[in-house]
């Protein structure tokens, strides 16, 4: 049997006792084993149960891979007394044999040195002065048990208070994570039982100005502004706005192309109309010349037609400068078309690049950027719901289980200690009152529930060893010094991965930097944003900053937009537009200002009515004398026929001139309308160019803001609360407080166990003292009987004495007699009774 060094003197003294040497070998071995166990636990409890032994903790084996053959489990079982079960079996067996050997079960169970005939010969049983010492020892064992129970209860209470604090700190750490992910209405909705699908349906039915966003981003817009969810949603909205702006710009470029085409076509139409006007003027010039020639022939002929024909000078005529003006207008139209065509030629590559390349790069950017933000928003919401479910189901569930177990342990421990103390008190009272049955009853009150104390002691020892080994703090409770705990976490995480966007991360690779993440300021996002450090935020620690780096994604689109910017610059295009408009205005002015169409419109109907009247009058022979008498005409009919031919030509030429004249004026109206349309198209081209230039600048700025903003995600993801939570819950909570509380349980349990064992073994033996006392009292009364009895058949004194001696040796159970009278107080028994 191996004994701790501090108890070697005690063992030496025990071995040197003559009474110990006279014991049976098995009895001496039992006592040595008990002393070895008790001294081992007492010394270990003083120096730290877990520190006193060496164990091989498997920090490189996951919990799920540990089997029953694990050497560490065997070491733990051996050093904790079989987790208390071995202690309970050993001490319970010793207590059972003690009960049997000292007659608490049946008289025939006593054998060897424990036979009553042998026990009563022992000096400590015969010398009744030892009985007072037994009584004092029994009372002392009760006091020791009470002290141990008090220490045990206080340690239990402190243990569960620290466990409760650990649950609170874990829940607070999870709530910090929830606030970081998406605090506010969304997390409260999840906490109240809603699912992600419920919030998505609500967002889809609400619609609104954010309906173009994905549903997860719409939901995330309801998060607190300092949360990751709101950050992702707001930047997703920025990406959508950039996409919408580019689409709007491309639509504007399409309109620009349409306006430019419309303007060029309108100028071409103006030229065509000018050519038509020129042809009409030339035709009208010939017709009006023929009209004047016919009129001159009629007026200069023999007929007297004064007042019946228009005056030649009043008839319509083409101005001398009309042809020149029309030629100049045509040249200005050519110039206007030239500048408009130059504008189109200059803008064509830009328009083509924007419409083709811009559309393609926009689609690619939508896939890479907008899809990434949507994926991150969805993953963040899923993680938030899992986090809240973890708090509600696991943390709260474990808390309830711990409370129930705490109630069970406290109640059972209180009941066991109360029963053991009650049994010890009953045994002590039985000894004081010299009754055997209370001693036996009290012994069984201790024996039956005693195993719980041993089990509690073993579990406390095993718990302290397990925490000590799994933490490996070696008395220094910091995240850096508890190296074993970090390896345990890394081992149990194994190959577990999580995905951020499309990037898988092996979590075990980042355990150390995460649990050592420092708290900056008060730990809030607002405070951290003022002092961002590479070792104190999730993005930098997990090395996922590239996920939020979108400059490369926007580079092709920015290149297209940058190449288009000079093409739509107003410094190049405005002069072309202005020149084209100026030439066009000159064209319109010249074409509209020709003399032949000057206001008011010429009255062809008046001329035609005069020609028709004269034509009808010349057909009447009776009227010919009116026209051909002065000077007289030799053949009035022949002359009238000739004049009617001239009138017919006049009517035909005037009608034709009227048609040409009307067409000319209509062409001038077409010219004005087309010129107005051309002005509008050119002005629209200029305005759209300005808008496109402004949009390009704004889109470029927004891309820069989005890229810079997304790069600042590390300022929104402080991980200090995780390092603080790990230090509070794992290091300071489990590795220090819980471990020390388990350590504190051990001395209390040992003291209570020693007190109960000492009281049990001592006071169970004291039953023989009571039996000896009872038999001596009976024998004393019987020896006095001859003095008071008159029965003639009384046995002789010698026979009676022998009979009393035999009865004393046999130890029969008889009813207790009355005490001796006062005269017996001078005897040894009297002194004991007096004490």
C-alpha positions in Angstrom: 0.0 0.0 0.0 1.5 3.4 -1.1 1.0 6.3 1.3 1.5 10.0 0.6 4.7 11.2 2.2 3.0 13.6 4.7 1.2 10.7 6.4 4.3 8.5 6.9 4.6 9.4 10.6 1.0 8.6 11.2 1.3 5.2 9.5 4.5 4.5 11.5 2.8 5.3 14.8 -0.1 3.0 13.8 2.2 0.1 12.9 4.1 0.5 16.2 0.9 0.1 18.3 0.8 -3.2 20.2 -2.9 -3.4 19.8 -2.5 -3.1 16.0 0.1 -5.9 16.0 -2.3 -8.2 17.8 -5.1 -7.7 15.1 -5.8 -10.3 12.5 -3.8 -9.8 9.2 -6.9 -9.2 7.1 -8.1 -6.6 9.6 -4.8 -4.8 9.7 -4.7 -4.7 5.8 -8.3 -3.3 5.8 -7.3 -0.5 8.1 -4.1 0.2 6.2 -6.1 0.4 2.9 -8.6 2.8 4.5 -5.9 5.0 5.9 -4.1 5.0 2.5 -7.3 6.0 0.7 -8.3 8.7 3.2 -4.7 10.1 3.4 -4.4 10.1 -0.3 -7.6 12.1 -0.8 -6.8 14.5 2.0 -3.3 15.2 0.8 -4.5 15.5 -2.8 -7.3 17.8 -1.9 -4.9 20.0 -0.1 -2.5 20.3 -3.1 -5.1 20.0 -5.8 -6.6 16.7 -6.8 -6.1 17.1 -10.5 -2.5 18.3 -10.2 -1.3 15.5 -8.0 -1.4 12.8 -10.7 -0.1 12.4 -14.2 -2.5 11.6 -17.0 -2.2 11.3 -20.8 -5.0 13.6 -22.1 -5.8 12.8 -25.7 -5.9 16.4 -27.1 -5.3 15.0 -30.6 -8.5 12.8 -30.6 -11.9 14.1 -31.2 -14.6 13.5 -28.6 -16.6 11.4 -31.1 -13.6 9.2 -31.7 -12.9 8.4 -28.0 -13.8 4.8 -27.2 -14.0 2.8 -23.9 -10.5 1.5 -24.4 -9.0 5.0 -24.3 -6.1 4.9 -21.8 -7.0 8.3 -20.4 -10.5 7.1 -19.4 -8.9 4.2 -17.5 -6.5 6.6 -15.8 -9.3 9.0 -14.9 -11.4 6.1 -13.6 -8.6 4.8 -11.4 -7.6 8.2 -10.0 -11.1 9.2 -9.3 -12.0 6.0 -7.6 -14.0 4.7 -10.5 -15.8 8.1 -10.7 -17.0 7.5 -7.1 -18.5 4.2 -7.8 -15.4 2.3 -6.8 -15.2 4.3 -3.6 -18.8 3.6 -2.9 -18.2 -0.1 -3.5 -15.1 -0.3 -1.3 -16.4 1.7 1.6 -19.9 0.2 1.3 -18.4 -3.3 1.4 -16.3 -2.4 4.4 -19.4 -0.9 6.1 -21.5 -4.0 5.3 -18.9 -6.3 6.8 -18.6 -4.0 9.8 -22.4 -4.2 10.3 -22.3 -8.0 10.0 -19.2 -8.5 12.1 -20.7 -6.5 15.0 -24.0 -8.1 15.1 -26.2 -5.5 13.4 -27.5 -8.1 10.9 -27.6 -11.3 12.9 -25.8 -12.9 15.7 -24.5 -15.9 13.7 -22.7 -13.5 11.2 -20.1 -12.6 13.8 -17.0 -14.7 13.5 -13.3 -14.7 14.4 -12.1 -11.7 16.3 -15.5 -10.0 15.9 -17.3 -12.6 17.9 -18.9 -11.1 20.9 -17.1 -13.4 23.3 -13.8 -12.1 21.8 -14.9 -8.5 21.6 -15.9 -8.2 25.3 -12.5 -9.3 26.3 -10.9 -6.3 24.6 -9.4 -3.8 27.0 -11.2 -0.8 25.3 -14.6 -2.5 25.8 -13.9 -3.8 29.3 -12.4 -0.5 30.5 -15.5 1.6 30.7 -13.5 4.8 31.0 -12.9 4.4 27.2 -16.6 4.8 26.7 -16.6 8.5 27.4 -13.8 8.9 24.8 -16.0 6.9 22.4 -18.9 9.3 23.0 -16.7 12.4 22.5 -15.3 10.9 19.3 -18.8 10.2 18.0 -19.8 13.7 18.8 -16.7 15.0 17.1 -17.4 13.0 14.0 -20.9 14.6 13.8 -19.3 18.0 14.0 -16.7 17.1 11.3 -19.6 15.8 9.1 -21.5 19.0 9.6 -18.5 21.1 8.7 -17.9 18.9 5.6 -21.5 19.2 4.6 -21.4 23.0 4.9 -18.3 23.2 2.8 -19.9 20.8 0.3 -23.1 22.8 0.0 -21.3 26.1 -0.3 -19.1 24.7 -3.0 -22.1 23.2 -4.8 -24.0 26.5 -4.7 -20.9 28.5 -6.0 -20.4 25.9 -8.7 -23.9 26.2 -10.0 -23.8 30.0 -9.7 -20.7 30.0 -11.9 -22.3 27.6 -14.3 -25.3 30.0 -14.5 -23.0 32.9 -15.1 -21.3 30.9 -17.8 -24.7 30.4 -19.5 -25.4 34.1 -19.2 -22.1 35.0 -20.7 -22.5 32.5 -23.5 -26.0 33.9 -24.3 -24.6 37.4 -24.2 -21.8 36.4 -26.6 -24.4 35.0 -29.0 -26.5 38.1 -28.7 -23.4 40.2 -29.5 -23.0 38.0 -32.6 -26.7 38.5 -33.5 -26.4 42.3 -33.1 -23.4 42.2 -35.3 -25.2 40.0 -37.9 -28.5 41.8 -38.0 -29.8 43.4 -34.9 -33.2 45.0 -34.6 -36.5 43.9 -36.1 -35.2 40.9 -38.0 -33.6 39.2 -35.0 -36.6 40.0 -32.8 -38.8 38.4 -35.5 -36.6 35.3 -35.5 -36.7 35.2 -31.7 -40.5 35.4 -31.7 -40.7 32.3 -33.9 -40.7 33.6 -37.4 -38.7 31.9 -40.1 -36.7 33.4 -43.0 -39.4 32.4 -45.5 -42.0 34.4 -43.5 -40.0 37.6 -43.7 -39.3 36.9 -47.4 -43.0 36.6 -48.1 -43.7 39.8 -46.2 -41.0 41.6 -48.1 -42.3 40.3 -51.4 -45.8 41.4 -50.7 -44.7 44.8 -49.5 -42.9 45.7 -52.7 -42.0 49.4 -52.8 -39.0 51.2 -54.1 -36.7 48.4 -53.2 -38.6 45.7 -55.2 -35.7 45.4 -57.6 -33.5 44.0 -54.8 -33.4 40.3 -53.9 -35.7 39.4 -51.0 -32.8 38.6 -48.6 -31.4 42.1 -49.1 -34.9 43.7 -48.7 -35.2 41.8 -45.4 -31.7 42.8 -44.3 -32.5 46.5 -44.9 -34.6 46.2 -41.7 -31.5 45.4 -39.6 -29.7 47.9 -37.5 -27.6 50.4 -39.5 -24.4 49.3 -37.9 -25.0 45.6 -38.6 -23.4 43.4 -41.3 -26.8 42.7 -42.7 -27.6 46.3 -43.3 -24.1 46.9 -44.7 -24.6 44.1 -47.2 -28.1 45.2 -48.1 -27.2 48.8 -48.6 -24.2 47.9 -50.8 -26.4 45.5 -52.7 -28.7 48.5 -53.3 -25.7 50.6 -54.4 -24.8 47.8 -56.9 -28.4 47.7 -58.1 -28.4 51.5 -58.5 -25.2 51.3 -60.5 -26.7 48.7 -62.7 -29.9 50.7 -63.1 -27.8 53.8 -63.9 -25.9 52.0 -66.5 -29.1 50.6 -68.0 -30.6 54.1 -68.0 -27.5 55.5 -69.6 -27.6 52.8 -72.3 -31.2 53.6 -73.0 -30.1 57.3 -73.3 -27.4 56.3 -75.7 -30.0 54.4 -77.7 -32.1 57.5 -77.7 -29.0 59.6 -78.6 -28.4 57.3 -81.6 -32.1 57.6 -82.6 -32.0 61.4 -82.2 -28.8 61.6 -84.2 -30.2 59.5 -87.0 -33.4 61.5 -86.9 -31.5 64.8 -87.1 -29.4 63.6 -90.0 -32.4 62.2 -91.8 -34.3 65.5 -91.2 -31.4 67.5 -92.7 -31.5 65.2 -95.7 -35.2 65.7 -96.0 -34.6 69.5 -95.8 -32.3 69.3 -98.8 -34.7 67.2 -100.7 -37.5 69.7 -100.0 -35.2 72.5 -101.0 -34.6 70.8 -104.3 -38.3 70.5 -104.8 -38.7 74.2 -103.9 -36.0 75.1 -106.4 -37.8 73.1 -109.2 -41.1 74.7 -108.3 -39.6 78.1 -108.5 -38.1 77.4 -111.8 -41.4 76.0 -113.1 -43.3 79.0 -111.7 -40.9 81.4 -113.3 -41.6 79.9 -116.8 -45.3 79.9 -116.3 -45.5 83.5 -115.0 -43.3 84.6 -117.9 -45.8 82.9 -120.3 -48.7 84.6 -118.6 -47.1 88.0 -118.9 -46.4 87.3 -122.6 -50.0 86.3 -123.3 -51.3 89.3 -121.4 -49.0 91.6 -123.4 -50.3 90.1 -126.7 -53.9 90.7 -125.6 -53.3 94.2 -124.4 -51.3 95.3 -127.4 -53.8 93.7 -129.9 -56.7 95.5 -131.6 -59.2 94.4 -128.9 -60.3 97.0 -126.4 -59.8 95.0 -123.1 -58.8 97.7 -120.7 -60.1 96.9 -117.2 -61.0 93.4 -118.2 -57.5 91.9 -117.8 -55.0 92.0 -114.9 -52.2 94.5 -115.1 -49.0 93.0 -116.2 -47.0 94.6 -113.5 -49.4 93.2 -110.8 -49.1 89.6 -111.9 -47.0 87.1 -110.0 -43.4 87.0 -110.9 -40.3 85.2 -109.5 -37.9 87.5 -107.8 -34.5 88.2 -109.3 -32.7 86.9 -106.1 -35.0 83.9 -105.5 -32.7 81.5 -107.5 -29.7 82.9 -105.7 -31.3 82.5 -102.3 -32.3 79.0 -103.1 -28.9 78.1 -104.2 -27.4 79.5 -101.0 -30.1 77.6 -99.0 -29.1 74.4 -100.7 -25.5 75.0 -99.9 -26.3 75.7 -96.3 -28.3 72.5 -96.2 -25.3 70.6 -97.5 -23.2 72.2 -94.7 -25.7 71.4 -92.1 -25.8 67.8 -93.2 -22.0 67.7 -93.3 -21.7 68.8 -89.7 -24.5 66.5 -88.6 -22.9 63.6 -90.4 -19.5 64.5 -88.8 -21.3 64.4 -85.4 -22.6 60.9 -86.3 -19.3 59.7 -87.5 -17.6 60.9 -84.3 -20.2 59.4 -82.0 -20.7 56.1 -83.8 -17.8 54.2 -82.1 -18.7 55.5 -78.7 -22.4 54.6 -79.2 -21.4 51.1 -80.5 -19.0 50.5 -77.6 -21.5 51.6 -75.0 -24.4 49.6 -76.4 -22.4 46.4 -77.1 -19.5 46.3 -74.6 -21.3 48.2 -71.9 -24.3 45.9 -72.0 -22.0 42.8 -71.9 -19.9 44.1 -69.0 -23.0 45.2 -67.1 -24.4 41.7 -67.3 -21.0 40.3 -66.1 -20.9 42.8 -63.3 -24.5 42.0 -62.2 -23.5 38.3 -62.0 -20.3 38.9 -60.0 -21.2 41.8 -57.7 -24.9 41.9 -57.3 -25.1 38.1 -57.0 -22.3 38.1 -54.4 -24.1 40.6 -52.2 -27.3 38.6 -52.5 -25.5 35.4 -51.6 -23.8 37.1 -48.6 -27.2 38.5 -47.4 -28.8 35.1 -47.6 -25.9 33.4 -45.8 -26.0 36.1 -43.1 -29.7 35.6 -42.5 -29.3 31.8 -42.3 -26.5 32.2 -39.9 -28.5 34.6 -37.8 -31.5 32.2 -37.6 -29.1 29.3 -36.6 -27.5 31.5 -34.0 -30.9 32.4 -32.5 -32.0 28.8 -32.6 -28.8 27.8 -30.9 -29.5 30.3 -28.1 -33.1 29.3 -27.7 -32.8 25.5 -28.1 -29.4 24.7 -26.9 -28.3 27.4 -24.4 -31.7 27.8 -22.8 -32.3 24.0 -23.0 -28.9 23.3 -21.3 -29.7 26.0 -18.7 -33.0 24.3 -17.9 -31.3 20.9 -17.7 -28.6 22.3 -15.4 -31.2 23.9 -13.2 -33.1 20.6 -13.0 -29.9 18.7 -12.3 -28.9 21.3 -9.7 -32.2 20.8 -7.9 -31.8 17.1 -8.0 -28.2 17.1 -6.8 -28.9 19.7 -4.0 -32.0 17.9 -2.8 -30.5 14.4 -2.9 -27.3 15.7 -1.3 -29.3 17.5 1.4 -31.4 14.4 2.0 -28.3 12.1 2.2 -26.4 14.4 4.5 -29.5 14.9 6.6 -30.1 11.1 6.8 -26.4 10.4 7.6 -26.3 13.1 10.3 -29.6 11.9 11.7 -28.3 8.4 11.8 -25.1 9.5 13.6 -27.2 11.5 16.1 -29.5 8.5 16.6 -26.5 6.2 17.1 -24.9 8.7 19.6 -28.2 9.1 21.5 -28.6 5.3 21.5 -25.2 5.0 23.0 -25.9 7.7 25.6 -29.2 6.1 26.5 -27.7 2.6 26.5 -30.1 1.3 23.8 -28.9 -1.0 21.1 -31.7 -0.7 18.5 -31.1 3.1 17.9 -27.4 2.3 17.2 -28.4 -0.4 14.6 -31.1 1.9 13.1 -28.7 4.8 12.8 -26.1 2.6 11.3 -28.5 1.5 8.5 -29.5 5.2 8.1 -25.9 5.9 7.3 -25.1 2.7 5.3 -27.9 2.9 2.8 -27.4 6.4 1.3 -23.6 6.6 2.0 -22.7 5.7 -1.6 -24.1 9.1 -2.8 -21.3 10.9 -0.9 -18.7 8.7 -2.4 -20.2 9.2 -5.9 -20.3 13.0 -5.4 -16.7 12.9 -4.3 -15.6 10.8 -7.3 -17.5 12.9 -9.8 -16.0 16.1 -8.3 -12.5 14.5 -8.6 -13.2 13.3 -12.1 -14.6 16.7 -13.1 -11.7 18.6 -11.7 -9.3 16.3 -13.5 -11.1 16.5 -16.8 -11.2 20.3 -16.7 -7.6 20.5 -15.6 -6.4 18.2 -18.3 -8.6 19.6 -21.1 -7.7 23.2 -20.3 -4.0 22.8 -19.6 -3.7 26.2 -18.0 -1.2 25.2 -15.4 -2.4 27.9 -13.0 -2.2 30.8 -15.5 -5.7 31.4 -16.8 -5.3 33.3 -20.1 -6.2 32.5 -23.6 -2.6 32.1 -24.5 -1.6 29.9 -21.6 -4.6 27.4 -21.9 -2.9 25.7 -24.8 -4.5 22.3 -24.4 -8.0 23.8 -24.7 -7.1 25.4 -28.0 -5.8 22.1 -29.3 -9.0 20.4 -28.1 -11.2 22.9 -30.0 -9.1 22.6 -33.1 -9.2 18.8 -33.0 -12.9 18.6 -32.5 -13.6 21.1 -35.2 -11.5 18.9 -37.5 -12.3 19.6 -41.2 -15.5 21.6 -40.5 -15.9 24.3 -43.1 -18.2 27.3 -43.5 -18.7 29.2 -46.8 -18.6 33.0 -47.1 -20.0 33.7 -50.6 -18.4 30.9 -52.6 -15.2 30.7 -50.5 -15.0 27.6 -48.1 -13.2 28.2 -44.8 -11.7 25.5 -42.5 -12.6 26.9 -39.1 -10.0 25.0 -37.1 -7.3 27.0 -38.9 -8.6 30.3 -37.4 -9.4 29.2 -33.8 -6.4 30.8 -32.3 -6.6 34.3 -33.9 -10.3 34.4 -33.2 -10.2 33.5 -29.5 -7.3 35.9 -29.1 -9.1 38.7 -30.9 -8.8 41.8 -28.7 -11.6 44.2 -27.8 -11.2 47.7 -29.2 -12.9 50.5 -27.2 -16.1 49.3 -25.7 -16.4 46.6 -28.3 -19.2 48.3 -30.3 -19.0 48.6 -34.1 -19.1 52.4 -33.8 -16.1 52.5 -31.5 -14.2 49.9 -33.6 -14.8 51.9 -36.8 -12.5 54.6 -35.4 -9.6 52.2 -34.7 -9.6 49.3 -37.2 -6.9 46.8 -36.7 -6.0 43.8 -38.9 -6.0 41.3 -35.9 -9.4 42.4 -34.5 -12.0 41.8 -37.1 -13.5 38.7 -38.8 -12.7 39.7 -42.4 -9.0 40.2 -41.8 -8.6 37.3 -39.4 -10.4 34.9 -41.7 -8.5 36.4 -44.7 -11.7 36.9 -46.8 -11.2 40.5 -47.7 -10.8 39.5 -51.3 -14.5 38.5 -51.3 -15.4 42.2 -50.8 -12.8 43.5 -53.2 -14.9 44.4 -56.3 -12.4 46.7 -58.1 -11.4 43.9 -60.5 -15.1 43.2 -61.2 -15.8 46.7 -62.1 -12.6 47.3 -64.1 -14.0 46.2 -67.5 -17.1 48.3 -67.1 -15.1 51.2 -65.9 -12.8 50.8 -68.9 -15.8 50.9 -71.3 -17.2 53.9 -69.5 -13.8 55.6 -69.4 -13.3 55.1 -73.1 -16.7 56.5 -73.9 -16.2 59.6 -71.8 -14.1 61.6 -74.4 -16.5 60.5 -77.1 -19.5 62.2 -75.5 -17.5 65.2 -74.3 -19.4 68.5 -75.0 -16.1 70.2 -76.1 -16.0 68.0 -79.2 -19.7 67.7 -80.0 -21.2 71.0 -79.2 -19.4 72.9 -82.1 -20.7 70.3 -84.6 -24.2 70.6 -83.3 -24.1 74.3 -83.2 -22.7 74.6 -86.7 -25.3 72.2 -88.1 -28.1 74.1 -86.4 -26.7 77.4 -87.7 -26.5 76.3 -91.3 -29.9 74.8 -91.0 -31.3 78.0 -89.7 -29.8 79.9 -92.6 -31.3 77.4 -95.0 -34.7 77.8 -93.5 -34.4 81.6 -93.6 -33.4 81.7 -97.2 -36.0 79.2 -98.3 -38.8 80.9 -96.5 -37.8 84.4 -97.7 -38.0 84.0 -101.5 -40.0 86.8 -103.2 -42.4 84.7 -105.2 -44.1 83.4 -102.0 -44.1 86.7 -100.2 -47.2 87.5 -98.2 -50.0 87.9 -98.9 -50.6 84.9 -101.2 -51.2 85.7 -104.8 -55.0 85.7 -105.9 -55.0 83.5 -109.0 -58.8 83.1 -108.8 -59.4 86.8 -109.6 -57.2 86.5 -112.7 -59.0 83.3 -113.8 -62.4 84.8 -113.4 -61.4 87.8 -115.5 -60.1 85.4 -118.2 -63.2 83.3 -118.1 -65.6 86.4 -118.4 -63.7 87.7 -121.3 -63.6 84.3 -122.9 -67.4 84.0 -122.7 -68.0 87.5 -124.0 -65.8 86.9 -127.0 -67.8 83.9 -128.0 -70.9 86.1 -128.4 -70.8 87.7 -131.9 -73.1 90.5 -130.7 -70.4 91.6 -128.3 -67.6 91.7 -130.7 -68.4 95.2 -131.8 -67.7 96.4 -128.3 -64.1 95.2 -128.4 -63.1 95.7 -132.1 -64.6 99.0 -133.3 -61.8 101.3 -132.4 -59.8 100.8 -134.4 -62.0 98.7 -136.6 -61.0 95.2 -137.4 -61.6 93.7 -140.8 -62.6 90.4 -139.5 -63.8 90.6 -135.9 -64.6 86.8 -135.8 -61.2 85.8 -136.8 -59.6 88.3 -134.3 -61.9 87.0 -131.6 -60.9 83.5 -132.3 -57.2 84.5 -132.0 -57.8 86.3 -128.7 -59.7 83.3 -127.3 -56.7 81.2 -128.0 -54.6 83.6 -126.0 -57.1 83.5 -123.2 -57.1 79.7 -123.3 -53.3 79.8 -122.9 -53.7 82.3 -120.1 -56.2 80.2 -118.3 -54.0 77.0 -118.7 -50.8 78.8 -117.6 -52.5 80.6 -114.7 -54.1 77.3 -113.5 -50.7 75.6 -113.7 -49.0 78.5 -112.0 -51.6 78.3 -109.3 -50.9 74.6 -108.7 -47.1 75.2 -108.7 -47.6 78.2 -106.4 -49.7 76.2 -103.9 -47.2 73.3 -104.0 -44.4 75.7 -103.4 -46.0 77.1 -100.4 -46.8 73.6 -99.2 -43.1 72.7 -99.7 -42.1 75.7 -97.7 -44.4 74.4 -94.9 -42.8 71.0 -95.1 -39.4 72.7 -95.0 -40.3 74.6 -91.8 -41.7 71.4 -90.2 -38.6 69.3 -91.1 -36.3 72.1 -89.9 -38.2 72.3 -86.6 -37.9 68.5 -86.3 -34.2 68.7 -87.1 -33.7 71.5 -84.6 -35.4 69.3 -82.0 -33.3 66.3 -82.9 -30.1 68.2 -82.8 -31.0 69.8 -79.5 -32.0 66.3 -78.2 -28.6 65.0 -79.3 -26.9 67.8 -77.4 -29.0 67.3 -74.3 -28.6 63.5 -74.3 -24.8 64.0 -74.8 -24.8 66.2 -71.7 -26.9 63.6 -69.7 -24.7 60.8 -70.9 -21.6 62.6 -69.8 -23.2 63.4 -66.4 -24.3 59.7 -66.1 -20.9 58.5 -66.9 -19.3 60.7 -64.3 -22.0 59.7 -61.7 -21.7 56.0 -62.4 -17.9 56.2 -62.1 -18.2 57.9 -58.8 -20.8 55.4 -57.6 -18.5 52.5 -58.6 -15.7 54.1 -56.6 -17.9 54.6 -53.6 -19.1 51.0 -53.8 -15.6 49.6 -54.1 -14.3 51.8 -51.2 -17.4 51.0 -49.1 -17.2 47.3 -49.6 -13.6 47.4 -48.7 -14.6 48.9 -45.4 -16.5 45.7 -44.3 -13.7 45.0 -41.8 -14.7 48.1 -39.9 -18.1 46.5 -39.4 -17.0 43.1 -38.2 -15.1 43.4 -34.9 -14.4 40.0 -33.4 -13.4 41.3 -29.9 -16.6 40.1 -28.4 -15.7 36.5 -29.4 -12.3 36.7 -27.8 -13.9 38.3 -24.7 -16.6 35.6 -24.6 -14.1 32.8 -25.0 -12.0 34.3 -22.2 -15.1 34.8 -19.9 -16.8 31.5 -20.7 -14.1 29.0 -21.5 -11.0 30.3 -19.7 -12.2 32.3 -16.7 -15.4 30.4 -16.4 -14.8 26.7 -17.1 -11.0 26.4 -16.8 -10.7 28.6 -13.7 -13.9 29.0 -11.7 -15.6 25.7 -12.5 -12.4 23.8 -12.1 -11.7 25.5 -8.7 -15.3 24.9 -7.6 -14.8 21.2 -8.4 -11.6 21.3 -6.5 -13.4 23.0 -3.6 -16.0 20.2 -3.6 -13.4 17.6 -2.9 -12.3 18.7 0.6 -15.9 19.2 1.7 -16.8 15.8 0.4 -13.7 14.2 1.9 -14.3 15.8 5.3 -18.0 14.8 5.2 -17.0 11.3 4.1 -14.4 10.9 6.8 -16.8 12.2 9.4 -19.5 9.8 8.4 -17.0 6.9 8.1 -15.4 7.5 11.5 -18.8 8.0 13.1 -20.2 4.9 11.5 -17.3 2.6 12.3 -16.9 4.0 15.8 -20.5 4.1 16.8 -21.5 0.8 15.2 -18.8 -0.8 17.4 -20.2 1.0 20.4 -23.3 -1.2 20.2 -21.2 -3.9 21.9 -20.4 -1.4 24.7 -24.1 -1.0 25.3 -24.7 -4.7 25.2 -21.9 -5.2 27.7 -23.4 -2.5 29.9 -26.8 -4.1 29.7 -25.5 -7.5 30.7 -23.4 -6.2 33.5 -26.5 -4.4 34.7 -28.6 -7.5 34.6 -25.9 -9.5 36.3 -25.6 -6.9 39.0 -29.3 -7.0 39.7 -29.3 -10.8 39.8 -26.5 -10.9 42.3 -28.6 -8.7 44.6 -31.6 -10.9 44.3 -30.9 -13.1 47.3 -31.1 -10.1 49.5 -34.5 -9.2 48.5 -36.1 -12.5 47.3 -37.8 -15.1 49.6 -38.2 -17.9 47.1 -37.0 -21.1 48.8 -36.2 -22.7 45.5 -33.6 -20.0 44.8 -30.3 -21.5 43.4 -27.2 -21.2 45.5 -25.1 -18.2 45.1 -22.3 -20.1 43.4 -24.7 -21.6 40.9 -26.3 -18.3 40.3 -23.0 -16.6 39.7 -22.0 -19.3 37.3 -25.3 -19.1 35.6 -24.9 -15.3 35.3 -21.4 -15.7 34.0 -22.6 -18.2 31.4 -25.4 -15.9 30.5 -22.9 -13.0 30.2 -20.7 -15.1 27.9 -23.5 -16.3 25.7 -24.8 -12.8 25.4 -28.5 -13.6 25.2 -30.8 -10.7 24.4 -32.9 -10.0 27.5 -35.1 -7.2 28.5 -33.2 -4.4 30.3 -33.7 -4.4 34.1 -34.0 -1.5 36.4 -30.9 0.4 37.3 -28.9 -0.4 40.5 -29.8 1.5 43.6 -27.9 4.5 44.8 -25.6 2.4 46.9 -23.9 1.1 43.7 -22.7 4.6 42.6 -19.3 3.8 44.3 -18.6 1.1 41.7 -17.0 1.7 38.3 -20.4 1.4 36.6 -21.7 4.1 38.9 -18.9 6.4 37.9 -19.6 5.8 34.3 -23.3 6.4 34.7 -22.6 9.6 36.6 -20.3 10.8 33.8 
